[in-house]
Amino acid sequence: MKYLNNHQGYINRLIAVLLVLVAIMLVIVSVPLRKAFQYRSECIACEQAMKSAGDGLIIEYLHRQKEDNVEEARNTILEVMPAREKICPSGGNVYLIKNDHGVYEPICGLHNSDKVLRTRLNASCALDLLKETRRNYFKKNENEPEALTITLNSKPLKCLHVTKEEMIHRGTDTTNGYKGTVAYYGVAGDFTFSAKYSKKGNGDAAEGDICYFVYADKDHCAIWRSNDGWSGDAYEE
């Protein structure tokens, strides 16, 4: 009888351990599935919002029978979608790109299916935001900060100040040492950037101006240099 009780207790403990392991495996499997389902839902909601905005731009274009400028296109979207603080429900940046017919199309920086275009647009926007944030910073400070934080696609993005170029030319998913979305910038006249970019070194950037910027998300990378523009795998054919 004592042997049977011990054996039964061992089986019960084994079953309990197995149930815990099964529960853990279910959690491990369900988390990525839930994230994938959530992202898919966000994409569908964003796609519907972009279609509404795009239809409004087409109707306004046909009504005017002339090409709009960017500001007119933005105002049209506000009229089509009133009381919407963010066109993308998830807060993605919305860029207006003119198509071959002269009509502006809304492009979401989070959900557009063209990943290369997304990286290009987000990188250009990030650089503009960084320059503006840095100008505002120097109104109250004198020394270059270690990092400046901007808001891109409704999320904070830390732009780190570096004194040499980062060894990244592709997306962070395929580059060791980087993760997620990253951004770095260099200043003309600052260490390794002095000879290559500053006017003193036959470059075209004034001393103290941003002369180097790199933006990389998990898929692609965009690199800007003041003396030769954009490069990186987002610009490779």
C-alpha positions as a Markdown table, in Angstrom:
| # | Residue | x | y | z |
|---|---|---|---|---|
| 1 | Met | 0.0 | 0.0 | 0.0 |
| 2 | Lys | 2.8 | 2.4 | 0.9 |
| 3 | Tyr | 4.5 | 1.6 | -2.5 |
| 4 | Leu | 1.2 | 2.3 | -4.3 |
| 5 | Asn | 0.8 | 5.7 | -2.6 |
| 6 | Asn | 4.3 | 6.7 | -3.4 |
| 7 | His | 3.9 | 5.7 | -7.0 |
| 8 | Gln | 0.6 | 7.5 | -7.2 |
| 9 | Gly | 2.2 | 10.6 | -5.7 |
| 10 | Tyr | 5.0 | 10.5 | -8.2 |
| 11 | Ile | 2.6 | 10.2 | -11.1 |
| 12 | Asn | 0.6 | 13.2 | -9.8 |
| 13 | Arg | 3.7 | 15.3 | -9.5 |
| 14 | Leu | 4.8 | 14.3 | -13.0 |
| 15 | Ile | 1.3 | 15.3 | -14.4 |
| 16 | Ala | 1.5 | 18.6 | -12.6 |
| 17 | Val | 5.0 | 19.3 | -14.0 |
| 18 | Leu | 3.7 | 18.4 | -17.5 |
| 19 | Leu | 0.7 | 20.6 | -17.1 |
| 20 | Val | 3.0 | 23.5 | -16.1 |
| 21 | Leu | 5.2 | 22.9 | -19.1 |
| 22 | Val | 2.2 | 22.8 | -21.4 |
| 23 | Ala | 0.9 | 26.0 | -20.0 |
| 24 | Ile | 4.3 | 27.7 | -20.5 |
| 25 | Met | 4.5 | 26.4 | -24.1 |
| 26 | Leu | 1.0 | 27.8 | -24.8 |
| 27 | Val | 2.1 | 31.2 | -23.4 |
| 28 | Ile | 5.3 | 31.2 | -25.5 |
| 29 | Val | 3.3 | 30.3 | -28.7 |
| 30 | Ser | 0.4 | 32.7 | -28.0 |
| 31 | Val | 2.5 | 35.9 | -27.4 |
| 32 | Pro | 3.9 | 36.1 | -31.0 |
| 33 | Leu | 0.5 | 35.0 | -32.4 |
| 34 | Arg | -1.3 | 37.7 | -30.4 |
| 35 | Lys | 1.3 | 40.3 | -31.6 |
| 36 | Ala | 0.9 | 39.2 | -35.2 |
| 37 | Phe | -2.9 | 39.4 | -34.9 |
| 38 | Gln | -2.7 | 42.8 | -33.3 |
| 39 | Tyr | -0.4 | 44.1 | -36.0 |
| 40 | Arg | -2.6 | 42.7 | -38.8 |
| 41 | Ser | -5.6 | 44.4 | -37.2 |
| 42 | Glu | -3.7 | 47.7 | -37.1 |
| 43 | Cys | -2.7 | 47.3 | -40.7 |
| 44 | Ile | -6.3 | 46.8 | -41.8 |
| 45 | Ala | -7.5 | 49.8 | -39.8 |
| 46 | Cys | -4.7 | 51.9 | -41.2 |
| 47 | Glu | -5.4 | 50.7 | -44.8 |
| 48 | Gln | -9.0 | 51.8 | -44.5 |
| 49 | Ala | -8.0 | 55.2 | -43.1 |
| 50 | Met | -5.5 | 55.7 | -45.9 |
| 51 | Lys | -8.1 | 54.7 | -48.5 |
| 52 | Ser | -10.6 | 57.3 | -47.1 |
| 53 | Ala | -7.9 | 60.0 | -47.1 |
| 54 | Gly | -6.8 | 59.0 | -50.6 |
| 55 | Asp | -10.3 | 59.0 | -52.0 |
| 56 | Gly | -10.8 | 62.5 | -50.6 |
| 57 | Leu | -7.6 | 63.7 | -52.3 |
| 58 | Ile | -8.7 | 62.2 | -55.6 |
| 59 | Ile | -12.2 | 63.8 | -55.4 |
| 60 | Glu | -10.7 | 67.2 | -54.5 |
| 61 | Tyr | -8.2 | 66.9 | -57.4 |
| 62 | Leu | -11.0 | 66.2 | -59.9 |
| 63 | His | -13.0 | 69.0 | -58.5 |
| 64 | Arg | -10.2 | 71.6 | -58.9 |
| 65 | Gln | -8.8 | 70.1 | -62.1 |
| 66 | Lys | -5.3 | 71.3 | -61.0 |
| 67 | Glu | -2.4 | 70.0 | -59.0 |
| 68 | Asp | -2.5 | 70.7 | -55.3 |
| 69 | Asn | 0.5 | 71.6 | -53.1 |
| 70 | Val | 1.3 | 69.7 | -49.9 |
| 71 | Glu | -0.5 | 72.2 | -47.6 |
| 72 | Glu | -3.7 | 72.0 | -49.7 |
| 73 | Ala | -3.5 | 68.3 | -49.7 |
| 74 | Arg | -3.2 | 68.3 | -45.9 |
| 75 | Asn | -6.2 | 70.6 | -45.5 |
| 76 | Thr | -8.2 | 68.3 | -47.8 |
| 77 | Ile | -7.5 | 65.4 | -45.5 |
| 78 | Leu | -8.6 | 67.4 | -42.5 |
| 79 | Glu | -11.9 | 68.1 | -44.2 |
| 80 | Val | -12.4 | 64.5 | -45.2 |
| 81 | Met | -11.5 | 63.1 | -41.8 |
| 82 | Pro | -12.5 | 65.8 | -39.2 |
| 83 | Ala | -11.7 | 65.3 | -35.5 |
| 84 | Arg | -9.0 | 62.8 | -36.3 |
| 85 | Glu | -5.8 | 63.8 | -34.5 |
| 86 | Lys | -4.0 | 60.9 | -36.2 |
| 87 | Ile | -5.0 | 59.6 | -39.6 |
| 88 | Cys | -3.4 | 56.2 | -38.8 |
| 89 | Pro | -5.2 | 54.8 | -35.8 |
| 90 | Ser | -1.8 | 53.6 | -34.5 |
| 91 | Gly | -0.2 | 57.0 | -34.8 |
| 92 | Gly | 2.0 | 56.4 | -37.8 |
| 93 | Asn | 3.4 | 59.4 | -39.6 |
| 94 | Val | 1.5 | 60.1 | -42.7 |
| 95 | Tyr | 3.5 | 61.4 | -45.7 |
| 96 | Leu | 2.0 | 62.9 | -48.8 |
| 97 | Ile | 3.6 | 61.7 | -52.1 |
| 98 | Lys | 2.5 | 62.9 | -55.5 |
| 99 | Asn | 1.8 | 60.0 | -58.0 |
| 100 | Asp | 2.2 | 60.0 | -61.7 |
| 101 | His | -1.2 | 61.7 | -62.2 |
| 102 | Gly | -0.3 | 64.6 | -60.0 |
| 103 | Val | -2.5 | 63.5 | -57.1 |
| 104 | Tyr | -1.1 | 63.3 | -53.6 |
| 105 | Glu | -1.3 | 59.8 | -52.0 |
| 106 | Pro | -1.1 | 59.3 | -48.2 |
| 107 | Ile | 1.7 | 56.9 | -47.1 |
| 108 | Cys | 1.9 | 55.5 | -43.6 |
| 109 | Gly | 5.3 | 55.3 | -42.0 |
| 110 | Leu | 4.3 | 52.3 | -39.9 |
| 111 | His | 2.1 | 50.1 | -42.2 |
| 112 | Asn | 2.8 | 50.9 | -45.8 |
| 113 | Ser | 3.7 | 47.6 | -47.6 |
| 114 | Asp | 6.7 | 49.2 | -49.3 |
| 115 | Lys | 9.3 | 48.8 | -46.6 |
| 116 | Val | 12.0 | 50.5 | -48.6 |
| 117 | Leu | 9.8 | 53.6 | -49.1 |
| 118 | Arg | 8.9 | 53.6 | -45.4 |
| 119 | Thr | 12.5 | 53.6 | -44.4 |
| 120 | Arg | 13.3 | 56.5 | -46.8 |
| 121 | Leu | 10.4 | 58.6 | -45.7 |
| 122 | Asn | 11.0 | 58.0 | -42.0 |
| 123 | Ala | 14.7 | 58.6 | -42.2 |
| 124 | Ser | 14.2 | 62.0 | -44.0 |
| 125 | Cys | 11.5 | 63.0 | -41.5 |
| 126 | Ala | 13.7 | 61.9 | -38.6 |
| 127 | Leu | 16.6 | 64.0 | -39.9 |
| 128 | Asp | 14.4 | 67.1 | -40.2 |
| 129 | Leu | 13.0 | 66.6 | -36.7 |
| 130 | Leu | 16.5 | 66.1 | -35.3 |
| 131 | Lys | 17.8 | 69.3 | -36.8 |
| 132 | Glu | 14.8 | 71.2 | -35.4 |
| 133 | Thr | 15.2 | 69.6 | -32.0 |
| 134 | Arg | 18.9 | 70.4 | -31.9 |
| 135 | Arg | 18.3 | 74.0 | -32.8 |
| 136 | Asn | 15.8 | 74.3 | -29.9 |
| 137 | Tyr | 18.3 | 72.6 | -27.6 |
| 138 | Phe | 21.0 | 75.1 | -28.3 |
| 139 | Lys | 18.7 | 78.0 | -27.5 |
| 140 | Lys | 19.2 | 77.0 | -23.8 |
| 141 | Asn | 22.4 | 75.0 | -23.9 |
| 142 | Glu | 26.0 | 75.3 | -25.2 |
| 143 | Asn | 27.5 | 71.8 | -25.2 |
| 144 | Glu | 26.6 | 69.1 | -27.7 |
| 145 | Pro | 24.3 | 66.5 | -26.0 |
| 146 | Glu | 25.0 | 62.8 | -25.9 |
| 147 | Ala | 21.6 | 62.2 | -27.5 |
| 148 | Leu | 18.5 | 64.0 | -28.6 |
| 149 | Thr | 15.0 | 62.4 | -28.6 |
| 150 | Ile | 12.5 | 63.0 | -31.3 |
| 151 | Thr | 9.0 | 61.6 | -31.8 |
| 152 | Leu | 8.5 | 59.5 | -34.9 |
| 153 | Asn | 5.4 | 57.4 | -35.6 |
| 154 | Ser | 4.2 | 58.5 | -32.2 |
| 155 | Lys | 7.1 | 56.8 | -30.4 |
| 156 | Pro | 10.2 | 58.4 | -28.9 |
| 157 | Leu | 13.4 | 57.8 | -30.9 |
| 158 | Lys | 16.8 | 58.5 | -29.3 |
| 159 | Cys | 19.3 | 60.0 | -31.8 |
| 160 | Leu | 22.8 | 59.3 | -30.4 |
| 161 | His | 25.7 | 61.8 | -31.1 |
| 162 | Val | 28.7 | 59.9 | -32.5 |
| 163 | Thr | 32.2 | 61.1 | -33.4 |
| 164 | Lys | 32.7 | 58.5 | -36.2 |
| 165 | Glu | 30.5 | 56.7 | -38.7 |
| 166 | Glu | 28.5 | 53.7 | -37.5 |
| 167 | Met | 29.2 | 50.3 | -39.1 |
| 168 | Ile | 25.7 | 49.8 | -40.2 |
| 169 | His | 24.4 | 49.7 | -43.8 |
| 170 | Arg | 21.4 | 47.3 | -43.6 |
| 171 | Gly | 18.4 | 46.8 | -41.3 |
| 172 | Thr | 19.0 | 45.9 | -37.7 |
| 173 | Asp | 17.6 | 42.4 | -38.0 |
| 174 | Thr | 20.6 | 41.6 | -40.3 |
| 175 | Thr | 23.3 | 43.6 | -38.5 |
| 176 | Asn | 25.0 | 42.5 | -35.3 |
| 177 | Gly | 25.0 | 44.9 | -32.4 |
| 178 | Tyr | 21.8 | 46.7 | -33.3 |
| 179 | Lys | 18.2 | 46.1 | -32.4 |
| 180 | Gly | 14.9 | 47.7 | -33.3 |
| 181 | Thr | 15.0 | 51.2 | -34.8 |
| 182 | Val | 18.1 | 53.3 | -34.2 |
| 183 | Ala | 19.5 | 56.7 | -35.2 |
| 184 | Tyr | 22.9 | 58.3 | -35.0 |
| 185 | Tyr | 24.3 | 61.7 | -36.0 |
| 186 | Gly | 27.7 | 63.4 | -36.4 |
| 187 | Val | 28.7 | 67.1 | -36.4 |
| 188 | Ala | 31.1 | 68.8 | -38.9 |
| 189 | Gly | 34.4 | 69.6 | -37.3 |
| 190 | Asp | 34.0 | 66.9 | -34.6 |
| 191 | Phe | 36.9 | 64.5 | -34.6 |
| 192 | Thr | 36.7 | 62.1 | -37.6 |
| 193 | Phe | 34.1 | 64.4 | -39.3 |
| 194 | Ser | 36.4 | 67.4 | -39.4 |
| 195 | Ala | 38.4 | 66.6 | -42.6 |
| 196 | Lys | 35.7 | 64.8 | -44.5 |
| 197 | Tyr | 32.7 | 67.0 | -44.1 |
| 198 | Ser | 33.6 | 70.5 | -42.7 |
| 199 | Lys | 34.3 | 73.4 | -45.0 |
| 200 | Lys | 37.8 | 73.6 | -43.5 |
| 201 | Gly | 38.4 | 70.1 | -44.9 |
| 202 | Asn | 36.9 | 70.9 | -48.3 |
| 203 | Gly | 33.5 | 69.6 | -47.3 |
| 204 | Asp | 30.3 | 71.5 | -47.5 |
| 205 | Ala | 29.0 | 71.6 | -43.9 |
| 206 | Ala | 29.5 | 74.5 | -41.7 |
| 207 | Glu | 31.4 | 73.9 | -38.4 |
| 208 | Gly | 28.9 | 72.6 | -35.8 |
| 209 | Asp | 26.2 | 71.6 | -38.3 |
| 210 | Ile | 24.9 | 68.0 | -38.6 |
| 211 | Cys | 26.9 | 66.4 | -41.5 |
| 212 | Tyr | 26.1 | 62.7 | -40.9 |
| 213 | Phe | 23.0 | 60.9 | -40.0 |
| 214 | Val | 22.0 | 57.2 | -40.1 |
| 215 | Tyr | 18.6 | 55.8 | -39.5 |
| 216 | Ala | 17.9 | 52.0 | -39.5 |
| 217 | Asp | 14.8 | 50.0 | -38.7 |
| 218 | Lys | 14.6 | 46.2 | -38.6 |
| 219 | Asp | 14.3 | 46.0 | -42.4 |
| 220 | His | 16.5 | 48.7 | -44.0 |
| 221 | Cys | 19.0 | 51.4 | -43.4 |
| 222 | Ala | 19.3 | 55.0 | -44.8 |
| 223 | Ile | 22.5 | 57.0 | -44.4 |
| 224 | Trp | 22.8 | 60.8 | -45.1 |
| 225 | Arg | 26.0 | 62.6 | -45.6 |
| 226 | Ser | 26.1 | 66.3 | -46.2 |
| 227 | Asn | 28.6 | 65.9 | -49.1 |
| 228 | Asp | 26.8 | 63.2 | -51.1 |
| 229 | Gly | 23.2 | 62.8 | -49.9 |
| 230 | Trp | 21.4 | 59.5 | -49.1 |
| 231 | Ser | 22.8 | 56.0 | -49.3 |
| 232 | Gly | 22.4 | 52.7 | -47.5 |
| 233 | Asp | 20.5 | 49.6 | -48.6 |
| 234 | Ala | 17.2 | 51.6 | -48.7 |
| 235 | Tyr | 18.7 | 53.4 | -51.7 |
| 236 | Glu | 20.4 | 50.5 | -53.4 |
| 237 | Glu | 18.7 | 49.3 | -56.6 |
